[in-house]
Amino acid sequence: MPTSAETELTPLRISPDVESARPRIFPSPFDELGPHPLAAIAAAQLQASLEPDDVAEGKVLGVLLVADEQGSLGYLKAFSGKWKGQWVLPGYAPPLFDLEARALLEEASDLAVKALTDQVEMLERAPALLERRAQLTAERQRQSETLAQLQARHHANREQRAQLRSTQGPSEVTDQLSRVDTTEKRQLIRAHLQTLEQLEHALHPLERRLTAAKRLLSMVSAQMTKQIIDLPTVPNARGERRPIAELFDHQAPGGAAECAGPKLLARAYQLGLRPLALSEFWWGATQPSGRLRGSYVPACKPKCGPVLPFMLEGLEVSEPRRVISRVSKESPLRVVYEDQQIRVIEKPEGLLSVSGREASHVDAVETRMPDAFVVHRLDLDTSGLLVLALDQATYVALQQQFSRREVHKRYVALLEGALSGERGTIDLPLRPDVDDRPRQIHDPQRGKAAATGWELISREGARTRVALFPLTGRTHQLRVHCAHPLGLHAPIVGDRLYGAPGPRLMLHCEAVELTQPVTGARLSFEAKAPF
């Protein structure tokens, strides 16, 4: 394992005029708008040095821009978790935990869990348990069959009694049939219940022992896992250290402090280097979310949210930059149509549709037009037609039209790639990426249904212009369906989340068709794409 700064610190190859742009305040690792330019240069240098087969195993890598005692710039590099089956690779920052201590804990955990797992399996295969279960199952089956037979006899006797009463009137024969029917049924049910009770009584201690063994296995496994997770101690710029468990309100998640960011900061402190800026990026095949190789990855909040703020204590750190409105508040919004119930506007790229629950002061269509209700949403990065309701009743009526898929929308998008087909439908269920909101990912098991129709408009060199018809309304649906390998496998040009950043996202809501709730007239609106 490397032990000195000379073996890990890579000089940053930049011109003197660029070096003067070094950050004076450490940029927030949770910044949504990308890393500091010098950290981005360091990331690009690391990417250029990677071997072709390094793409095979997808991994988040990171670089930390640092300055040594003489003020010279360089960077450290790290990877999240394990890479190529190893916790440590030459030239990369090591994990925060002691490798030998973790190996001993994992060995002890494996032995304890295996012994208890073997015990559970032995109890589950015990002949006495299997025999008692089989007897109980058979008795329940016999009870079911007996009850079915009694029910059939009950119906037959009832029909016979009805026939006798219709020809002879009430008689002792019909009463006898009724008494026999009820008495025999009670006797048989009572006998079955007694047998079931005896079998369950014999089975209970065996099941209880198995349940106790499973509970012990679960407890030991959870305790051993907790010891492994809680192994690292976390340093900060003040020279303080805290156990990782103290940084979380609840149990620390698996993999906490194993991301590239914490590794890099810990190594910089250990080597006496001053951290200046951090950049993490995805390196590998396209992710389920559509993330491309080399794309920037902000620090994950579930694992790094409580860890990095403590590690950065002692440094001056900027507030994270958020994706917010980029449209001047003086710029008027173009109204395409308005009547007494509906207003349709053309939302520019870079303006939020709604401000959010806790940000009523944020610039958005909603705050600019407080007399209207935003019926549906367009992403901040998406431009085009947006429908607003001018009263509550119209809002509800239009929402119902959207839920019944009676509102038809057509988008135009410019894709980074040459498509071979002419048209089709993409059906990829989506759900939020809980580790990296607001991203969405394709999840066939837990995702919500999401379908998009598409048609070719034109081929423009290496790019393709298409029309997109959302059949459902999931967040980022069109962006993921275009970028995902199982979709069009061609990200929208300028997509900072699922493709490569650019001047703007080339996605525009070009046409909307809906029913006027009061008049019942079918209305169509159109606004050509500005690209």
C-alpha positions in Angstrom: 0.0 0.0 0.0 1.4 3.4 -0.8 2.7 5.2 2.2 3.9 8.6 1.0 2.6 11.6 -0.9 5.2 11.0 -3.7 3.7 7.7 -4.7 0.1 8.9 -4.8 0.2 12.7 -5.6 -0.1 13.3 -9.4 1.0 16.7 -10.6 -1.7 18.7 -12.4 -0.7 19.5 -15.9 -1.9 23.0 -16.5 -0.6 26.3 -17.8 0.4 29.0 -15.3 -2.5 31.3 -16.2 -5.0 28.5 -15.5 -3.2 27.7 -12.2 -4.1 31.2 -10.9 -7.8 30.1 -10.9 -7.2 27.7 -8.0 -10.2 27.7 -5.6 -10.0 29.8 -2.5 -13.0 28.2 -0.8 -13.6 24.4 -1.0 -16.6 23.9 -3.4 -19.4 21.9 -1.8 -19.1 18.2 -2.8 -23.0 18.2 -3.1 -22.9 20.9 -5.8 -25.4 20.1 -8.6 -23.7 22.2 -11.3 -20.5 20.3 -11.7 -17.0 20.4 -10.2 -14.5 23.3 -10.0 -12.8 23.7 -13.4 -9.4 22.6 -12.1 -10.9 19.5 -10.4 -12.6 18.8 -13.8 -9.1 19.0 -15.5 -7.7 16.6 -12.9 -10.6 14.2 -13.5 -10.0 14.4 -17.3 -6.3 13.6 -16.7 -7.1 10.6 -14.7 -9.6 9.4 -17.3 -7.0 9.7 -20.0 -4.6 7.5 -18.0 -7.1 4.6 -17.5 -6.7 1.4 -19.4 -9.4 0.3 -21.9 -10.4 -2.7 -19.7 -11.0 -0.4 -16.8 -14.4 0.3 -18.4 -15.5 -3.3 -17.9 -16.5 -2.9 -14.2 -18.5 0.2 -13.7 -17.2 2.3 -10.8 -17.4 5.8 -9.4 -13.9 7.3 -9.3 -12.8 10.5 -7.8 -10.0 13.1 -7.7 -9.1 15.6 -5.0 -7.3 18.7 -6.1 -4.7 19.4 -3.4 -1.7 21.7 -2.7 1.5 20.5 -1.0 3.6 22.5 1.5 5.2 24.5 -1.3 1.8 25.3 -2.8 2.2 23.1 -5.9 -1.0 21.7 -7.3 -1.7 18.0 -7.8 -4.4 15.5 -7.2 -5.1 12.3 -5.4 -7.3 9.6 -6.9 -9.7 7.0 -5.3 -12.5 4.6 -6.2 -15.7 3.8 -4.4 -15.8 0.5 -2.5 -13.8 -2.3 -4.1 -12.4 -2.2 -7.6 -11.2 -5.2 -9.5 -11.9 -7.2 -6.4 -9.5 -5.2 -4.3 -9.8 -2.6 -1.5 -6.4 -1.2 -2.3 -4.8 -0.6 -5.7 -1.4 1.1 -6.2 -1.6 4.9 -6.5 -5.2 5.1 -5.2 -6.3 6.3 -1.7 -6.9 3.4 0.7 -10.1 2.9 2.7 -10.7 4.6 6.1 -10.9 1.3 8.0 -8.0 -1.0 9.0 -7.8 -3.8 6.4 -6.6 -6.4 8.8 -9.2 -5.6 11.4 -11.9 -5.8 8.8 -10.6 -9.1 7.4 -10.7 -10.6 10.9 -14.2 -9.3 11.5 -15.4 -10.7 8.2 -13.8 -14.0 8.9 -15.4 -14.2 12.3 -18.7 -13.2 10.8 -18.6 -15.8 8.0 -17.8 -18.5 10.6 -20.6 -17.5 13.0 -23.2 -17.0 10.3 -22.2 -20.3 8.6 -22.5 -22.3 11.8 -25.9 -20.8 12.6 -27.0 -21.3 8.9 -26.0 -24.9 9.1 -28.0 -25.3 12.4 -31.1 -23.7 10.8 -30.8 -26.0 7.7 -30.4 -29.0 10.0 -33.5 -28.1 12.0 -35.5 -27.5 8.8 -34.5 -31.0 7.5 -35.1 -32.8 10.8 -37.2 -36.0 10.2 -39.5 -35.3 13.2 -40.3 -31.8 12.0 -40.9 -32.9 8.4 -43.1 -35.9 9.6 -45.2 -33.7 11.9 -45.7 -31.1 9.2 -46.7 -33.8 6.7 -49.2 -35.2 9.2 -50.7 -31.8 9.9 -51.0 -31.0 6.2 -52.6 -34.4 5.5 -55.1 -33.9 8.4 -56.1 -30.5 7.2 -56.6 -31.9 3.7 -58.8 -34.7 5.2 -60.8 -32.1 7.1 -61.3 -30.1 4.0 -62.5 -33.2 2.1 -64.8 -34.3 4.9 -66.4 -30.8 5.2 -66.9 -30.9 1.4 -68.6 -34.3 1.6 -70.8 -33.1 4.5 -71.7 -30.0 2.6 -72.8 -32.2 -0.3 -74.8 -34.5 1.9 -76.4 -31.5 3.6 -77.6 -30.1 0.2 -78.8 -33.6 -0.8 -80.7 -34.0 2.5 -82.2 -30.6 2.2 -83.5 -31.4 -1.2 -84.9 -34.7 0.1 -86.6 -33.0 3.0 -88.1 -30.4 0.7 -89.6 -33.2 -1.5 -91.0 -35.1 1.5 -92.6 -32.0 2.9 -94.2 -31.2 -0.4 -95.8 -34.6 -0.7 -96.3 -35.7 3.0 -96.0 -32.5 5.0 -93.9 -32.1 8.1 -93.1 -35.6 9.5 -90.8 -37.4 11.9 -88.7 -38.6 8.9 -87.8 -35.1 7.8 -87.0 -34.1 11.4 -84.8 -37.3 11.7 -82.9 -36.4 8.5 -82.2 -32.9 9.9 -81.0 -34.2 13.3 -78.7 -36.8 11.8 -77.3 -34.3 9.4 -76.4 -31.8 12.1 -75.2 -34.3 14.7 -72.9 -36.2 12.4 -71.4 -32.9 11.1 -70.7 -31.7 14.6 -69.1 -35.0 15.7 -66.8 -35.2 12.6 -65.7 -31.5 13.0 -65.0 -32.1 16.7 -62.9 -35.2 16.0 -60.9 -33.4 13.3 -60.3 -30.5 15.7 -59.0 -32.8 18.4 -56.7 -34.5 16.0 -55.4 -31.1 14.7 -54.8 -29.9 18.2 -52.8 -33.1 19.0 -50.7 -32.7 15.9 -50.1 -29.0 16.4 -49.1 -29.6 20.1 -46.5 -32.2 18.9 -45.2 -29.8 16.2 -45.1 -26.6 18.3 -41.7 -27.3 20.2 -40.0 -28.2 16.9 -41.2 -25.1 15.1 -40.4 -22.9 18.1 -36.8 -24.2 18.2 -36.5 -23.5 14.4 -37.9 -20.0 14.8 -35.4 -19.3 17.7 -32.5 -20.5 15.6 -33.6 -18.3 12.7 -34.0 -15.3 15.0 -30.5 -15.9 16.5 -29.1 -16.1 12.9 -30.7 -12.8 12.0 -29.4 -11.1 15.2 -25.9 -12.4 14.9 -25.7 -11.5 11.2 -27.0 -7.9 11.9 -24.6 -7.5 14.8 -21.6 -8.6 12.8 -22.6 -6.4 9.9 -22.9 -3.5 12.2 -19.4 -4.1 13.6 -18.0 -4.1 10.1 -19.9 -0.9 9.0 -18.9 0.9 12.2 -15.2 0.0 11.9 -14.0 3.2 10.3 -13.1 6.3 12.3 -13.4 9.6 10.3 -10.9 12.5 10.4 -11.5 16.2 9.7 -9.3 19.2 8.8 -9.0 20.1 12.5 -7.3 16.8 13.3 -10.3 15.4 15.1 -11.6 11.9 14.7 -15.0 10.3 15.3 -16.4 6.8 14.9 -18.6 6.7 11.9 -21.6 5.5 13.9 -21.6 8.9 15.7 -22.2 10.7 12.5 -25.5 9.1 11.7 -28.8 9.6 13.6 -29.6 5.9 13.0 -27.6 2.9 11.9 -24.9 3.9 9.4 -25.8 2.4 6.0 -23.6 -0.3 4.4 -20.7 1.2 2.5 -20.7 4.4 4.5 -17.3 6.2 4.2 -16.4 3.8 1.4 -17.1 6.3 -1.4 -14.2 8.1 -3.2 -14.8 11.4 -1.5 -14.2 10.3 2.1 -11.2 8.2 1.1 -9.6 11.2 -0.7 -10.1 13.7 2.2 -8.8 11.2 4.8 -5.7 10.5 2.7 -5.0 14.2 2.1 -5.1 14.9 5.9 -2.8 11.9 6.5 -0.3 13.1 3.9 -0.4 16.7 5.1 -1.9 18.0 1.9 -4.5 20.9 1.7 -7.7 19.8 0.0 -8.9 22.4 -2.6 -11.7 20.8 -4.7 -13.3 17.4 -5.3 -14.6 15.7 -8.4 -16.3 12.3 -8.7 -17.3 10.7 -12.0 -18.8 7.5 -13.4 -16.5 5.2 -15.3 -18.0 2.2 -17.1 -20.8 1.2 -19.3 -24.0 3.3 -19.4 -25.8 3.0 -16.1 -29.5 2.0 -15.8 -30.2 5.7 -15.2 -28.6 6.5 -18.6 -25.5 8.1 -17.0 -22.6 8.1 -19.4 -19.0 7.2 -18.9 -17.1 10.2 -17.5 -20.2 12.1 -16.4 -19.9 14.0 -13.1 -21.4 12.5 -10.0 -22.2 14.7 -6.9 -21.5 13.1 -3.5 -24.3 10.7 -2.5 -26.5 12.0 0.3 -27.5 8.7 2.0 -23.9 7.6 2.7 -21.8 10.8 2.4 -24.4 13.4 3.6 -23.5 13.1 7.3 -19.8 12.1 6.7 -18.4 14.8 4.4 -19.6 17.9 6.3 -17.7 16.6 9.4 -14.6 15.7 7.3 -14.6 19.3 5.9 -14.8 21.0 9.3 -11.8 23.2 9.6 -12.0 24.2 5.9 -14.0 27.1 4.4 -16.6 25.4 2.3 -19.1 27.0 -0.1 -22.8 26.4 -0.1 -23.9 23.8 -2.8 -25.0 25.4 -6.0 -28.5 24.2 -6.9 -30.2 23.9 -10.3 -32.4 27.0 -10.2 -34.1 29.3 -12.6 -31.7 30.8 -15.2 -34.3 33.1 -16.8 -34.3 36.8 -15.9 -37.3 37.8 -13.9 -37.8 40.7 -16.2 -38.3 38.4 -19.1 -42.1 38.1 -19.8 -43.7 34.7 -20.4 -45.4 34.3 -23.8 -49.1 33.5 -23.5 -50.1 31.3 -26.4 -53.8 31.1 -25.4 -56.2 32.3 -22.7 -59.9 32.1 -22.0 -61.9 32.3 -18.7 -60.7 28.9 -17.5 -57.4 28.1 -19.2 -54.1 29.8 -19.9 -51.4 28.2 -22.1 -47.9 29.7 -22.0 -44.5 28.8 -23.6 -42.1 28.1 -20.8 -38.5 29.0 -21.6 -35.7 26.6 -20.8 -34.1 27.3 -17.4 -37.3 28.3 -15.6 -39.0 26.0 -13.0 -42.6 25.1 -13.4 -43.3 25.1 -9.7 -41.2 26.5 -6.8 -41.5 23.6 -4.4 -43.1 23.2 -1.0 -40.4 25.1 1.0 -39.3 27.6 -1.6 -42.2 29.9 -2.4 -39.7 32.7 -3.1 -37.9 30.8 -5.9 -38.5 32.0 -9.4 -41.0 29.8 -11.3 -44.0 29.9 -13.5 -46.1 29.3 -10.3 -44.7 32.3 -8.5 -44.8 34.6 -11.6 -48.5 33.7 -12.2 -50.0 33.4 -8.7 -53.5 33.8 -10.2 -53.3 30.4 -11.9 -52.7 26.7 -11.1 -50.0 24.8 -12.9 -51.7 21.7 -14.2 -48.7 19.7 -15.3 -44.9 20.2 -15.2 -42.0 20.6 -17.5 -38.5 20.1 -16.2 -36.3 23.1 -15.5 -34.2 22.2 -18.5 -37.2 21.6 -20.9 -39.0 24.4 -22.8 -42.4 24.4 -24.4 -46.1 24.6 -23.8 -47.4 24.6 -20.2 -51.1 24.5 -19.3 -52.5 26.5 -16.4 -56.0 26.5 -14.9 -57.5 29.8 -13.8 -59.8 28.3 -11.1 -59.9 25.2 -8.8 -62.7 23.5 -10.7 -60.8 23.8 -14.0 -57.6 22.5 -12.4 -59.4 19.4 -11.1 -61.1 18.8 -14.5 -57.8 19.1 -16.4 -56.0 16.9 -13.9 -58.6 14.2 -14.6 -58.0 14.6 -18.3 -54.3 14.0 -17.7 -55.0 10.9 -15.5 -57.3 9.5 -18.2 -54.7 10.2 -20.8 -57.1 12.4 -22.7 -54.5 15.2 -23.1 -52.1 14.6 -26.0 -48.6 16.1 -26.0 -45.9 16.1 -28.7 -42.3 16.9 -27.9 -39.4 17.4 -30.2 -35.9 16.3 -29.2 -32.5 16.4 -30.8 -30.6 13.2 -29.9 -26.9 12.5 -29.7 -26.7 9.6 -32.1 -28.0 8.2 -35.4 -31.1 6.1 -35.1 -31.8 3.3 -37.5 -35.5 3.0 -37.1 -38.5 5.2 -38.1 -40.9 4.9 -35.2 -41.6 2.7 -32.1 -42.7 2.6 -28.5 -40.4 2.5 -25.4 -41.8 0.7 -22.4 -39.3 1.0 -19.4 -40.7 1.2 -15.9 -39.0 4.0 -13.8 -38.5 4.9 -10.2 -36.4 7.5 -8.4 -32.7 6.8 -7.7 -32.9 7.1 -3.9 -29.1 7.6 -3.8 -28.9 10.3 -6.4 -32.1 12.4 -6.6 -33.6 13.7 -8.9 -32.3 11.0 -11.2 -34.7 8.3 -12.3 -33.7 4.7 -13.1 -35.2 1.8 -15.0 -36.4 -0.8 -12.6 -38.5 -3.7 -14.1 -39.6 -4.9 -10.6 -40.3 -1.8 -8.5 -40.6 0.9 -11.2 -43.9 2.5 -12.2 -45.1 1.9 -15.8 -43.7 4.4 -18.3 -44.3 4.3 -22.0 -43.2 6.7 -24.8 -44.0 6.7 -28.5 -41.5 8.1 -30.9 -41.2 9.0 -34.6 -38.3 10.0 -36.7 -38.3 13.6 -38.0 -34.9 13.9 -39.6 -31.3 12.7 -39.5 -28.8 15.5 -39.0 -25.4 14.1 -39.4 -24.4 12.3 -36.2 -27.6 13.5 -34.5 -31.3 12.6 -34.9 -34.4 14.8 -34.5 -37.4 12.9 -33.2 -41.0 13.5 -32.1 -41.8 12.0 -28.7 -45.3 11.2 -27.4 -45.4 10.5 -23.7 -48.1 7.9 -22.9 -47.5 8.2 -19.2 -46.2 11.2 -17.2 -43.2 10.0 -15.1 -40.5 12.3 -14.0 -37.6 12.6 -16.6 -39.4 9.9 -18.6 -38.5 11.2 -22.0 -34.9 11.8 -21.0 -34.3 8.3 -19.6 -36.2 6.6 -22.4 -34.0 8.3 -25.0 -30.7 7.7 -23.1 -31.2 4.2 -21.8 -29.6 1.3 -23.7 -33.0 -0.5 -23.7 -34.6 2.7 -25.1 -33.3 4.7 -28.0 -29.7 4.6 -26.5 -29.2 8.2 -27.7 -29.3 10.8 -25.0 -30.9 14.2 -25.7 -28.3 16.7 -26.7 -27.3 18.9 -23.7 -28.7 16.5 -21.1 -26.6 17.2 -18.0 -28.2 14.3 -16.1 -28.4 11.4 -18.6 -25.9 12.5 -21.3 -23.3 15.3 -21.7 -23.8 18.9 -20.5 -24.4 21.5 -23.2 -25.7 25.1 -23.6 -29.3 23.7 -23.2 -31.3 20.6 -23.2 -32.7 20.1 -26.7 -36.2 19.0 -25.6 -39.3 21.1 -26.3 -43.0 20.5 -25.7 -44.2 21.5 -29.2 -47.9 20.7 -29.2 -50.7 20.1 -26.7 -54.3 19.0 -27.3 -57.0 18.9 -24.6 -60.7 19.4 -24.0 -62.0 22.8 -22.7 -63.8 21.7 -19.5 -66.7 24.1 -19.8 -67.4 24.2 -23.5 -66.3 20.7 -24.3 -64.4 21.9 -27.4 -61.2 20.1 -28.4 -58.3 22.7 -28.3 -54.9 22.3 -30.0 -51.9 24.5 -29.3 -48.5 24.6 -30.9 -45.1 26.3 -30.3 -42.2 25.4 -32.6 -38.9 24.3 -31.0 -36.3 27.1 -30.8 -33.5 24.7 -31.9 
